[in-house]
């Protein structure tokens, strides 16, 4: 009895693979059948190794997959993901051969929805920039001495506490007005714009802070709204934008008169420290005191010098009266002689002029007569020309083709606008234009009959 089976036949036995060869074959198959693709999910078990590589799990409600992003790719990510972040990764499906684990090799990562949001951000930024909303020439400087600071933010925001703490520490004398508004969520952008418009209308602040703490691009999206940007640009007072962290930029930052990297920095920009102002005022007071004392000493010294030169007012007046009398005498003598000489010369010139003037009475009479004759002749010619012009106008009106058309006649033109005067100018099936007194008509020619002799 033969008890040998197929496996005992060396020709029918399949090849035996090592685990390494099997994993490598599976890895090649995955990479060949799954090209680069975008995968969305939530970050879990994130680890940043000492080598700079990122290891994490990407999961959704029903499944999860391990992922690795090597240092060469991770350094260009632009952010470090955290537990629970919603992300989208561009990855290659592969197999980690040493453990036999199926995983994603990530080449790019972005926050979930960031691609569309960022494109919308760039489109709105380009539109408003083209309108001149971000023009540096329209930016206004902050008030040097801010007495009242307005804040547009949520009453529950940590940013508000940071701002109030900073203002209380740096400038406790500054009055604070809060314009409460939600800073994220549905309808937040409209409410932020409404709060800014309210502050602008009331005009009770020297500077307005538009602030909120850090967050994802979705959390900050209310400050990328066109309504908020236009409200900031139209605000009646300078606006400081302090939205997010130092690396976060929003449309509100570009529309504001000044951008602060954080809400705390916005408070520092809005109000200078009271201690610095007091120190500056003290220094100015010391300088003013020294200058006043120096000026007083110089004035006292000048007074002493003038007191030595002071003479009796009566003697001074008598001396000045004597000088005045002498000047009057010199003035009278200086004006009398030139005046007499000028009068004599004027009389002499008048006598010479009378002798040289010609007698023009006869010529003036002739000139008046010629002018009268010219005026009479001109009037006569004008009447004749008007009469001649009226006669020519009457003749022209008789020859006006419009008058002929009004009497019931018509004018015929061909398709080229030429006037038809004889039957030979017409052809059957030809279209002609018949012009009447009150319009025109297009007429088709059925046949043409020449006039019989």
Buried (B, 14 or more C-beta within 10 A) or exposed (E): EEEEEEEEEEEEEEEEEEEEEEBBEBBEEBBEEEEEEEBEBBBBEBEBEEEEBBBBBBBEEEEEBBBBBBEEBBEEBEBEBEEEBBBBBBBBBBBBBEEEEBBBBBBBBBBBBBEEBBEEBEEBBEEBBEEEBBEEEEEEEBBEEBEBBBBBBBEEBEBBEBBBEBBEEBBEEBEBBBBBBBBBEEEBBBBBBBBBBBBBEEEEBBBBBBBBBBBBBBBBBBBBBBBBBBBBBBBEBBBBBBBBEEEBBBBBBBBBBBBBBBBBBBBBBBBBEBEEBEEEEEEEEEEEEEEEEEEEEEEEEEEEEEEEEEEEEEEEEEEEEEEEEEEEEEEEEEEEEEEEEEEEEEEEEEEEEEEEEEEEEEEEEEEEEEEEEEEEEEEEEEEEEEEEEEEEEEEEEEEEEEEBBEEEEBBBBBEEEEEBEEEEBBEEEBEBBBBEBEEEEEEEEEEEEEEEE
